[in-house]
Structures are given as C-alpha cells and as structure tokens.
C-alpha cells in the first residue's frame, strides 16, 4: 500500500513540474542586434514561348540543359508539321550540337541537325525549327541527341518529343 502511495506522489510531482514548466517562456536574447542577411536574387530563368512544353529527358539531364517544343499544326498524315524547338542551357557550354532522329512513319524533312554553335550562355534559349512529315497515323517519338562541351567535358544527353498523328481527313464530298 505504501508503494502505491509513493507512485501516486511521484506521478503528481511529475505532473506539477510539467505544468510549471509550461508557463515559462524561453529567455529573450538581450542586447543582440538583428543580423542582416544578404538576400540572393532569384536565379535568372530563360524566357521561352508560353505554349512550349518540355521534352522528356532520359535521366536527370534537364537539370543541366532542357529541350522544349511546340507543334505549330495538328499532326495529320501527309501534312508538313513544323515544330519549334528551344534548347535551354542551365549552365555555360563552349559548344552545342543537336541531332533530331524520327521513327518510321514520321520523316524529318528539314532541321535534322542544329549546330555546332559555340559559346552557349546559361539561361539563353537557342531556337531551332524542325519540319516533320507524318506518313501514317500513330504515336511516334522524335529523339533529340544533345551534345555539349563544357566544364564537365563532352556529354551527350537524350530527350524525346512525343507526336501523336491522326489520320488524314477524308476528302470533302463533291456537291452536284
């Protein structure tokens, strides 16, 4: 019975200590002047067209360089498809070359290679136009092989541009 009283008294003492500690505010620093911190400006980001979307990167390449694109017409069989491309470096490179390869069913008629271009500045988009000619309907990938030379040496990065091609519209009926 005595042991139960000791446990009850100890529990009451612990509760009282916790309640007393709750009322105490942490001590305020005295006499310390506020320390001025240097505010870094936000990083300069590239300006690209609002209708452009990012190409799919193989790996973590988009941290170093990214590829964006916009289809300038609906992808339809046997109709030229202009594609605006923006290559955005996120660091400085001494040279840049880009090769565009398409699959069977999607021919590249113009703009297969961009470059070489020297002295590529960080966050300065490099613009290019690619013209594709879909020869059948389906989903296709245009592979962008981006070769850079910079502080890390010569590195090749791969990006994919998806294109979904619709069937050609049937000819309009002739009215008699």
matplotlib code that plots the C-alpha trace (Angstrom):
import matplotlib.pyplot as plt

x = [0.0, 2.9, 4.4, 1.2, 1.2, 4.8, 4.0, 1.0, 3.0, 5.8, 3.3, 1.7, 5.2, 6.0, 2.6, 3.2, 6.7, 5.4, 2.6, 5.0, 7.4, 4.6, 4.2, 7.8, 8.6, 12.1, 14.5, 14.7, 18.1, 19.3, 21.3, 21.8, 21.3, 19.5, 21.9, 21.5, 21.4, 22.2, 19.3, 20.3, 18.5, 16.4, 18.3, 17.9, 15.5, 15.2, 12.2, 10.5, 7.2, 4.2, 2.9, 6.1, 6.3, 9.4, 10.7, 11.1, 14.6, 16.4, 17.9, 18.4, 19.7, 17.1, 19.0, 21.8, 20.1, 16.5, 14.6, 11.2, 8.9, 5.7, 3.8, 2.7, 0.0, -2.1, -0.2, -2.0, -0.9, 0.8, 0.8, 4.0, 4.3, 6.5, 7.9, 9.6, 12.3, 14.1, 17.2, 17.8, 21.2, 21.2, 25.0, 27.5, 28.8, 31.7, 29.8, 26.4, 25.2, 21.7, 20.7, 17.0, 16.0, 12.5, 10.9, 9.4, 6.1, 7.4, 10.0, 12.3, 12.2, 14.1, 16.3, 17.7, 20.9, 21.4, 24.9, 27.6, 27.2, 29.9, 29.9, 26.4, 25.4, 23.4, 19.6, 19.8, 17.4, 18.7, 15.9, 15.5, 12.8, 12.2, 9.8, 8.3, 6.2, 3.9, 3.4, 1.0, -1.1, 0.0, 2.2, 5.8, 8.9, 11.4, 14.7, 16.9, 20.5, 22.1, 25.9, 27.6, 31.1, 31.6, 33.4, 32.4, 33.8, 31.9, 28.5, 25.6, 22.1, 18.9, 15.4, 12.2, 9.5, 6.2, 4.0, 0.5, -0.5, -4.2, -5.5, -5.8, -9.3, -11.5, -11.9, -15.0, -17.9, -18.4, -21.7, -23.7]
y = [0.0, 2.3, 1.6, 2.7, 6.0, 6.6, 6.0, 8.3, 11.0, 10.7, 10.9, 14.0, 15.6, 14.9, 16.5, 19.5, 20.0, 19.7, 22.3, 24.7, 24.4, 25.2, 28.7, 29.6, 31.4, 30.9, 33.6, 36.5, 37.4, 40.6, 43.3, 41.4, 43.4, 41.8, 40.2, 41.4, 38.6, 39.0, 38.2, 36.4, 37.5, 34.7, 32.8, 34.2, 31.9, 31.6, 33.1, 30.7, 30.8, 30.0, 27.3, 25.3, 22.1, 20.2, 17.2, 14.1, 13.7, 10.4, 10.7, 13.9, 15.8, 18.6, 20.0, 20.9, 21.6, 21.2, 20.9, 22.5, 22.2, 23.4, 21.8, 24.5, 22.5, 19.5, 16.3, 14.8, 12.1, 13.6, 17.2, 19.0, 19.5, 22.5, 22.1, 25.0, 23.8, 25.8, 24.3, 25.9, 25.5, 25.9, 26.4, 27.8, 25.5, 26.0, 24.2, 22.6, 20.2, 18.7, 15.8, 15.0, 11.5, 10.3, 6.9, 5.1, 6.8, 10.2, 11.6, 14.6, 16.8, 19.9, 20.7, 17.3, 18.9, 22.1, 23.4, 23.3, 26.5, 28.0, 30.0, 29.0, 31.2, 29.9, 30.5, 31.9, 29.8, 28.5, 28.4, 25.9, 24.8, 21.2, 20.1, 16.6, 14.7, 12.1, 9.2, 7.1, 7.6, 6.5, 7.7, 8.5, 9.8, 12.3, 11.7, 14.8, 13.9, 16.9, 17.0, 19.6, 20.5, 22.3, 22.2, 18.5, 17.6, 16.2, 14.9, 13.5, 13.8, 12.4, 13.9, 12.6, 14.6, 12.7, 13.2, 11.6, 11.6, 11.5, 10.0, 12.3, 13.9, 12.3, 14.4, 16.6, 15.2, 16.8, 18.6, 18.1]
z = [0.0, 0.8, -2.6, -4.4, -2.4, -3.5, -7.1, -6.9, -5.2, -7.8, -10.6, -9.0, -8.7, -12.4, -13.5, -11.3, -12.8, -16.3, -15.6, -14.0, -17.0, -19.4, -18.0, -18.6, -21.8, -23.3, -22.3, -24.7, -26.1, -24.6, -26.4, -29.6, -32.8, -35.6, -38.1, -41.6, -44.1, -47.7, -49.9, -53.1, -56.2, -57.8, -60.5, -64.0, -65.9, -69.6, -71.4, -73.8, -75.5, -73.2, -75.5, -75.4, -73.3, -72.0, -74.0, -71.9, -70.6, -70.3, -66.8, -64.9, -68.0, -67.6, -64.6, -66.9, -70.2, -71.3, -74.6, -75.1, -78.2, -79.7, -82.6, -84.9, -86.7, -85.8, -86.6, -89.6, -92.1, -95.3, -94.0, -93.1, -89.3, -88.2, -84.7, -82.9, -80.5, -77.8, -76.2, -72.8, -71.2, -67.4, -67.4, -69.8, -72.6, -75.0, -77.8, -78.6, -81.4, -81.6, -83.8, -84.4, -85.3, -86.1, -86.4, -89.3, -90.0, -89.2, -91.6, -90.7, -93.8, -92.5, -89.5, -88.7, -87.2, -85.3, -84.8, -83.9, -82.1, -79.8, -76.6, -75.3, -72.3, -69.4, -69.5, -73.0, -75.2, -78.5, -81.1, -83.9, -86.3, -87.3, -90.0, -89.8, -92.3, -90.8, -93.3, -91.1, -88.1, -84.6, -81.7, -82.6, -80.8, -82.2, -80.4, -79.7, -79.1, -77.4, -77.4, -75.2, -74.4, -71.1, -67.7, -67.3, -70.7, -73.7, -72.7, -74.7, -73.3, -74.9, -75.0, -76.5, -78.2, -78.5, -81.6, -81.9, -85.6, -86.7, -89.9, -92.8, -93.1, -95.7, -98.9, -98.8, -100.8, -104.2, -104.4, -107.6]

ax = plt.figure().add_subplot(projection="3d")
ax.plot(x, y, z, "-o")
ax.set_aspect("equal")
plt.show()
